């Protein structure tokens, strides 16, 4: 699987500045967006002596229908189920799981990683853009991509790298300096590197790409501050890195939907970031992306009562052209920091090709994924901010902030649901939803409406426990999507802190802030196994085969947003976690003797 | 002399502005100075800038004007969040909760230096004395005296 190579140190010039005429054609970028002289840092190629051998290029067909033992996409499959057909580990034997190997990861940023696994190799996104290839059976390092940091460059955000993508013979990642990179999957060496935006303006990626029909697609974030440009989704040629298209996630003045921002000029239309990657339906040939809320958060602060398209929406985009085929705005004119920019789960229900989405309010949205038509909304019943009509999806605001006026709201701005993705089980027809339950006393404040200003807007906040949740901050909720009824729920003292992982073994895995990892019986909610890590379980667990044996890998670490920061610190200060310990832990059944 | 002026200012502010319960408690019992009295030094702010860049800028941005999940620490935002509250309250909040991925992990001196940097970024004047461990509860964050009615 691996062989020795001579150590090499390769500097790759990355002065890849935007020149794609397609950007101008869309009218989304002005000449000179990228600061003159902005040069990306050199990269240091792997400086150790192994690589992946016998690598078989990943085909379109493999991506669309991954082998059972591989985890080839963000949530394994295009439909983002987070489900594995493996059943060697099952409800009868999961109690015997043992730690097989673990691996400490980069400590300089937030842990929100999803490993990819292909042919027994784990490709692991670390914080701050580091990507490693490990032997998935042993944890031996095969190569590492570690971009050299420009000490003068702005450090973009908390450093999370949620996912990477694989296609052909390349690994694709996105960076905190607003680059999309392609690495040789055998060696980790840079094949191409394309900068899509100016990081000095705050632009960066916190979610990785997906690949569909040879196009690498990624949505940018850091769109909160006022600037003379806006948020976008791009498609790059997987072979060359050339930008093929760019689609704005904000309606332009004078364009379709442009009047939903009132009279605000382009530079004061902020937000609509994309901090989770998309899903793909190859039959409809559409990719689905969630967008974040408008900025500043509150209508009264951002200066328009309009719907502010295409914020807080699900976008359906043609992956070949970038054409916006349909959109559905979940919360028009959202005003409490309750975004729906999370995972898009594609399930056919009673013959209806559906897309399921849950945002911070813990309202489960079901849309027709071919047309964008609303099908159903299921409110889990914890929020008190809106009334949603379950038959039409129409939203009526109960609590909209006014500047300087104290209000209470459930959830807090942390949300009941966040980036910790749900998983779906076809055996139970249930979604398994990682949640935290809490509320907030909030007073929203003003911003300066000037270039460089804006942002979320200040909020004087005091979090408090949800009145329905007792001593618990965490809830792992199994929801039957055919009935909309709760199958079971499990409360934990601290927030549930990983994505969910469902398996054909009848077991669903998840972890919490308090360092526990659990295996539940997916049908009953009984805990079948648990263990405890060095710090919070945090990230996206996966399962895979290596050398014919099933493994389950779960990331742990720090950072991770207010769920793992302010909320537990304020509401359950007696439970602490170490402030370091980014790592991945890999479990398997004992070998048969 | 400076102390007297500060006390007078506090009285004026207390009369002119309704304040929160916490702020009222602080002003009545303890407050003797405001951030306009030169309560930190340039050197302390410079030390704080280095620490801010290392521990805070990723979320609050190098220009302190905030990011997707973190508020601006300057201008209207800072005045809204911390106006009529004391440096002691702000220091306590920062020390208790920041940085969010490793709260309380910096030394008290480092937190004070970062506080000095935030004060400088808000154009509050420097002085001869550094912010020290004692006395933060006696320093009020308030509007510029000239802007008072």
Interface residues (C-beta under 8 A of the other chain):
Chain A: X109 X110 X154 X155 X156 X157 X158 X159 X202 X221 X222 X224 X225 X273 X275 X292 X295 X404 X445 X446 X447 X448 X452 X453 X455 X456 X457 X458 X459 X460 X558 X559 X560 X561 X562 X564 X565 X566 X569 X570 X579 X580
Chain B: X57 X58 X59 X61 X62 X63 X65 X66 X67 X68 X69 X70 X71 X72 X75 X76 X77 X78 X80 X81 X96 X97 X100 X101 X102 X103 X105
